[in-house]
């Protein structure tokens, strides 16, 4: 399915550039953004321009690694992976080309993984008839005899696990390990299966995989999700192994909100659903709801007064699924997922999760 089959117009470059807060908080160098902003004249040029910048950073990493400068190499490769992610994040016209860019980002992150601080282990998570990848990072000092709690980071419809490096660090600094993963419909896993409403089945497989990892305390597992992941995290928290959950910018019912979503959200969700056209995407969206679920672990709901994707009223509906165990924080000035105020929202979420999982920061 292409973007044109979901919505008749393509978002102009200035709308995509409104993502600047999200890109900066994820680790994009502001100078790189300004260089590309001056070069990109239409949205069609976005993927190639960001891929070229990604390749530049990957080349810097290759040079640093050859010289034995592993810390420098790891940072360059991690940034390259992020830039490859940004290149494909606005592109839905050609699924094969989108997958090619996603594979480039995965390969760049694979080069970065052993040189990050702390390093990442890329694990394979069996699920039904296929498997999907996860990037596991444990805080310094975690050992089989002194295991650390771990929190899953769940992507949105148009995000991937390589976007989460700076967010992972917030939790790692507080003694909480992170497992960022691309489940069905996310990242390159989209080529194997579409997004699905019963995300608790996906997270059950992630929990199974975490239970086999040395240094992981399988009795202290949490979950965080942004946007679509803000729906998926409460849904997944029905699994009794989840000790605490955070929903950031999530929607309670996608079908009820469909006609209010911006066109770019229609494109991202429609692609994730594997829908052939707008009508099918709208029908599938109606199956994604938190109505009727019940969870009894602590739930933190973070939402934004200026959210143009999921209205702030959704936060109250999400919190209701956990009843008295829910806490809700609304930032009136926040944009979608509070990417414009990370210095407020991220420490709040990291401290909350560290407390709930009993982390030793």
Residue pairs with C-beta under 8 A, 6 or more apart in sequence:
1 92
1 95
1 270
1 271
1 274
1 275
1 276
1 277
2 92
2 93
2 94
3 10
3 92
3 93
3 267
3 271
4 10
4 93
5 270
5 276
5 277
5 278
6 92
6 266
6 267
6 270
6 271
6 275
6 277
6 278
6 281
7 263
7 266
7 267
7 278
9 263
10 43
11 43
11 90
11 263
11 264
11 267
12 43
13 40
13 41
13 42
13 43
13 46
15 264
16 43
16 46
16 90
17 37
20 33
21 335
21 339
21 340
22 337
22 339
23 33
23 86
24 30
24 33
25 166
25 339
25 342
25 346
26 82
26 163
26 164
26 165
26 166
26 167
27 78
27 79
27 82
27 165
27 166
28 79
28 82
28 83
28 86
29 79
32 53
32 83
35 53
36 49
36 50
36 53
39 45
39 49
40 46
40 49
43 90
46 87
46 90
46 91
47 87
47 88
47 90
47 91
47 97
47 101
48 87
49 87
50 83
50 84
50 86
50 87
51 83
51 84
51 87
51 101
51 104
53 83
54 79
54 80
54 81
54 82
54 83
54 84
54 87
54 104
54 105
54 108
55 80
57 76
57 77
57 79
57 80
57 83
58 76
58 77
58 80
58 108
58 111
60 72
60 76
61 72
61 73
61 74
61 75
61 76
61 77
61 80
61 108
61 111
61 112
62 73
64 70
64 72
64 73
64 76
65 73
65 111
65 115
70 115
71 115
71 117
73 111
73 112
73 115
74 112
74 114
74 115
74 116
74 117
75 112
76 112
77 108
77 109
77 111
77 112
77 115
78 108
78 109
78 112
78 116
78 162
78 165
80 105
80 108
80 112
81 105
81 106
81 108
81 109
81 112
81 162
82 105
82 162
82 163
82 165
84 101
84 102
84 104
84 105
84 108
84 162
85 102
85 105
85 159
85 160
85 162
85 163
87 101
88 98
88 101
88 102
88 105
89 158
89 159
89 160
90 158
91 97
91 98
91 101
92 98
92 267
92 268
92 271
95 190
95 191
95 271
99 188
99 190
99 191
102 160
102 187
102 188
103 188
105 160
105 162
106 133
106 162
106 187
106 188
108 162
109 120
109 122
109 135
109 162
110 122
112 120
113 119
113 120
113 121
113 122
113 135
114 120
116 137
116 165
118 137
118 138
118 139
118 140
118 172
119 137
120 135
120 136
120 137
121 135
121 136
121 137
121 213
122 133
122 134
122 135
122 136
123 133
123 134
123 135
123 136
123 179
123 209
123 213
124 131
124 132
124 133
124 134
124 209
125 131
125 132
125 133
125 134
125 181
125 205
125 206
125 209
126 205
126 208
126 209
127 183
127 184
127 202
127 205
128 193
130 192
130 193
132 181
132 182
132 183
132 184
132 189
132 192
133 161
133 181
133 182
133 189
134 161
134 179
134 180
134 181
134 182
134 206
134 209
135 161
135 162
135 178
135 179
135 180
135 181
136 150
136 177
136 178
136 179
136 210
136 213
136 216
137 168
137 172
137 177
137 178
137 179
138 148
138 150
138 172
138 177
138 215
138 216
139 148
139 172
139 173
139 175
139 176
139 177
139 359
141 148
142 148
142 177
142 215
142 216
143 214
143 215
144 214
144 215
147 214
147 215
147 216
147 217
147 218
148 175
148 176
148 177
148 215
148 216
148 217
148 359
149 175
149 176
149 177
149 217
149 220
149 221
149 222
149 243
149 357
149 358
149 359
150 176
150 177
150 178
150 179
150 210
150 216
150 217
150 220
150 221
150 222
151 171
151 176
151 177
151 178
151 179
151 221
151 222
151 223
151 224
151 353
151 357
152 178
152 179
152 180
152 181
152 203
152 206
152 221
152 222
152 223
152 224
152 236
153 161
153 164
153 167
153 168
153 178
153 179
153 180
153 181
153 224
153 225
153 229
154 181
154 183
154 199
154 223
154 224
154 225
154 226
154 229
154 232
154 233
154 236
155 161
155 163
155 164
155 180
155 181
155 182
155 183
155 186
155 187
155 225
155 226
155 228
155 229
156 225
156 226
156 227
156 228
156 229
156 230
156 268
156 337
157 185
157 186
157 195
157 227
157 228
157 265
157 268
157 269
157 271
157 272
158 268
158 272
159 186
159 226
159 227
159 229
160 182
160 186
160 187
161 180
161 181
161 182
161 186
161 187
162 180
162 187
164 178
164 180
167 346
168 178
168 180
170 346
170 347
170 349
170 350
171 177
171 178
171 350
171 353
171 354
172 178
173 350
173 361
174 350
174 351
174 353
174 354
174 359
174 361
175 354
175 359
175 360
175 361
176 222
176 350
176 353
176 354
176 357
176 359
177 215
177 216
179 206
179 210
181 206
182 188
182 189
183 189
183 199
183 202
183 206
184 190
184 192
184 193
184 194
184 195
184 196
184 202
185 193
185 194
185 195
185 196
185 272
185 273
185 274
186 195
186 272
190 271
190 272
190 274
194 272
194 273
194 274
195 228
195 269
195 272
195 273
195 274
195 288
196 202
197 235
197 287
197 288
197 289
198 235
199 231
199 232
199 235
199 236
200 235
200 236
200 238
200 239
202 232
202 236
203 223
203 232
203 236
203 239
203 242
204 239
207 218
207 221
207 239
207 241
207 242
210 216
210 218
210 221
211 218
218 241
219 243
220 243
220 357
220 358
221 241
221 242
221 243
221 357
222 242
222 243
222 244
222 245
222 246
222 353
222 356
222 357
223 233
223 236
223 237
223 242
223 244
223 245
223 246
224 233
224 245
224 246
224 248
224 349
224 353
225 231
225 232
225 233
225 246
225 247
225 248
225 250
226 248
226 249
226 250
226 337
227 248
227 249
227 250
227 251
227 309
227 310
227 336
227 337
228 250
228 251
228 269
228 272
229 248
229 250
230 247
230 248
230 249
230 250
230 251
230 310
230 318
230 337
231 247
231 250
231 251
231 252
231 254
231 288
231 290
231 318
232 250
233 245
233 246
233 247
233 250
234 245
234 247
234 250
234 290
234 293
234 295
234 299
234 318
234 321
234 322
235 290
235 293
236 242
236 245
237 245
237 295
237 297
237 299
237 322
238 293
238 294
238 295
242 295
242 297
243 297
243 298
243 356
243 357
244 297
244 298
244 299
244 300
244 352
244 353
244 356
244 357
245 295
245 297
245 298
245 299
245 300
245 322
246 299
246 300
246 301
246 302
246 349
246 352
246 353
247 299
247 300
247 301
247 302
247 315
247 318
248 302
248 303
248 337
248 338
248 345
248 349
249 302
249 303
249 304
249 307
249 309
249 310
249 336
249 337
249 338
250 301
250 303
250 310
250 314
250 315
250 318
251 257
251 288
251 309
251 310
251 314
252 289
252 290
252 291
252 314
252 317
252 318
253 288
253 289
253 290
253 291
253 317
254 269
254 285
254 286
254 288
254 289
255 282
255 285
255 286
255 287
255 288
255 289
256 289
257 310
257 311
257 314
258 266
258 282
258 285
258 286
260 311
261 269
261 309
262 308
262 309
265 309
266 278
266 281
269 281
269 285
270 278
270 280
270 281
273 280
273 281
273 284
273 285
275 281
275 284
290 317
290 318
290 321
293 321
294 321
295 321
295 322
295 325
296 322
296 325
297 322
297 325
298 322
298 325
298 326
298 327
298 356
299 318
299 319
299 321
299 322
299 325
299 326
299 327
300 326
300 327
300 328
300 329
300 349
300 352
300 353
301 315
301 318
301 319
301 326
301 327
301 328
301 329
302 315
302 328
302 329
302 330
302 331
302 338
302 345
302 348
302 349
303 310
303 312
303 314
303 315
303 328
303 329
303 330
303 331
303 334
304 312
304 330
304 331
304 332
304 333
304 334
304 335
304 336
304 337
304 338
305 312
305 330
305 331
305 332
305 333
305 334
306 332
306 333
306 334
306 335
307 334
307 335
307 336
307 337
308 335
308 336
309 336
310 336
312 330
315 328
315 330
316 328
318 326
319 326
319 327
319 328
320 326
327 352
329 345
329 348
331 338
331 341
331 344
331 345
333 340
333 341
334 340
334 341
334 344
334 345
338 344
338 345
353 359
354 361
